[in-house]
Amino acid sequence: KQNLINKTAEVTQLTEKLETDLVKHQEKDKLTEDNATKSSADIKILQRELRHLSESLVEYERRNTILNEQIQQLTNELRLKQEEFHQIEKSLNQK
């Protein structure tokens, strides 16, 4: 009879430990799932930000190209004006 009582107490103790471990495992699974969900949301946000930055970079590169073309055009015009000026200066010096 004492053996039965001891075994029953042992089974009760093991059952409680099993239930405690099961709850801990479920909590751990829930935490893992929550972290995965948050990470997934963070990744989507970062992808959206990256897409926006990429689009901005393309726009800045486009503007930069236009500005470089304008600079080149103005530089060419300046050279032509300098040449004209030197020609006029030369012709005035010859008189």
Secondary structure as GFF3:
##gff-version 3
##sequence-region A 1 95
A	DSSP	alpha_helix	2	94	.	.	.	ID=ss1
###
